[in-house]
Every structure is written in C-alpha cells, then in structure tokens.
Amino acid sequence: MLKFGVDTFIWSENFTEKDLWVIPRAKEMGFEAIDFAIAHPDVFPTELVREKLQEAQIQPVTSTTLDAATNPISPDPAVRANGVRLLKKLVDINMTIGSKSIGGVCYTGWGCLTGKPRTEQEWEWSVNAMREAAEDAKERSDIHFNVEPVNRFETHFINTAADAVQYCKDVGTGNIGVHLDTFHMIREETSFTEAVETCGKYLGYIHVCENNRGIPGTGLVPFREFFQAVIKNGYQGPLVIESFDPSFEELNRNCAIWRKFAETGEELAEKGLRNLKEIAASLE
C-alpha cells in the first residue's frame, strides 16, 4: 500500500514558527507524511515542530539544499567544512522531531554549476564530506541521508539514479540511499522502471512531482509505471508531493517557477493527492 506525503514548500519557502499550522493541515488533507524543507536550520523551530507532530501524529521527513557557502565540492576547505557542520545540524533536528530521513541536494551546492562536467576531485571532496556527516549520524541515530539526483540545470554533479547509487557505495557507511524525484527523472532517466531497479536496496525516499511542477497526474510523468516499479522494489517510505509558488524569492531562480498551476499550493497538493491515490488504487 503506497502512502503519500506533502512538502512544506507547498505553503512556505522557509518554514518558521508562523507555519506550524500546516502540520495538522497536512494530516487533515489526508497526507500520511510531511517533508520539512530545511535550507536554514538555524531558524527552524525544532521544539515547536516536535510538539505539533506529536499532536498531529503524522510522519516527519526532511530535505535540504546546500548552497555556495556550504558547498561540499568547493575548492575552499572552510566551505566544505561548513557543509559538514550544516549536515550534522540537520541530524540534530531530525533526531529531535523524530525523522529518519534527510533528503535533497545534500551532496553539493545546489545551483553551483561550474560550467564543466564534475571532476574526480569534486567527487572525492563530496564523498569525504558526506562520509563524515553520515558516520556522525550513524553513531548517534538511525537516520539515513538520501541523495537526490536533480536535473542538469540545477547541478552538474549527480543527475541520475546510477550516479547516486555509485555515490552511496563510495560513501560506504550503510546509512545513505537515493532520493528519486519524478520531476528530475523525466529529464535525466531513460526509463522510470530501470531507474527504480538501478536503485534497488538504495531507494530511500521519493518525491512525486509532475514534469512541469504542476498538479501530479495531469502531465507526462508515467505514474502508473513508476508506482508498479516502486511496489515491486518493496519501498516502504512515503511518496511526497513537492511544488513551489511563483511568489517565492530564493527558489525561483534555481527552480524556474514563473507561473501558477493552481490557485494555491494547497489546491495543487489536494488535487494531486486525489489523482495519485486513484492511480495507486487501480494497481491493487
């Protein structure tokens, strides 16, 4: 039985105390999980989120995006160290709120393209940084990092499931997996089924987004095929709807969100959930 979740980006670009109401709202809408997008952990209301989650009884997960100041593939060792510190801070937050997964672009600076293919040196820098953060997480918790392959316009570093699996193997700590996102998959993979099969045991987290970031189930993503592959894989985690609003400031440039696909993010999530549940039910 597939279970669906929603990302806090549906409502807020930077989750703060004013956004706590979305936790019970997500549960009311029928979602079984909520993904807290945490790009700024220093202002994340960790204790208040923990309390709201206990009240709402909804599964938490988190995702993040590193940037130029925390880029694990920066030539500057101080910047790489900043990235490791941020990842360790995210482990602290996840431990407190009860999340077992940290997904997203947690392996490079999001949008920090060099204009060239990745280098062996960049790979080594990132693997070493992630290994340090993952070992710290393993010593203190059962939290997994899940690296998200994103499209070529957002990173030159990891674009495909195959590269993400190799990255997990090279880090080698056992608490690292792959975060698939159908928005990126439709641009970079040649087969949704083969991408899931490539992940195998490393499939750790999933975002279910339409090819245009619109309402899931209204575009080109072959959700029926994808769900069949996910079920065959044995994946037990949530499938989370993620989208953004054109009014956001930080995200617009990297995500190229220039128009609305619904009157509100909540409408997009509500209609998307209905569509995805219908597709999932047709497979039973």
Buried (B, 14 or more C-beta within 10 A) or exposed (E): EBBBBBBBBBBBBBBEEEBBEBBBBBBEBEBBBBBBBBBBBEEBBBEBBBBBBEEBEBBBBBBBBBBEEBBBBBEEEEBBBBBBBBBBBBBBBBBEBEBBBBBBBBBBBBBBBEEEEBEEEBBEBBBBBBBBBBBBBBEEBEBBBBBBBBBEBBBBBBBBBBBBBBBBEBBEBEBBBBBBBBBBBBEBBEEBBEBBBBBEEBBBBBBBBBBBBBBBBBBEBBBBEBBBBBBEBEBEBBBBBBBBBEEBEBBBEBBEBEEBBBEEBBBBBBBBBEBBBEBBEEEE
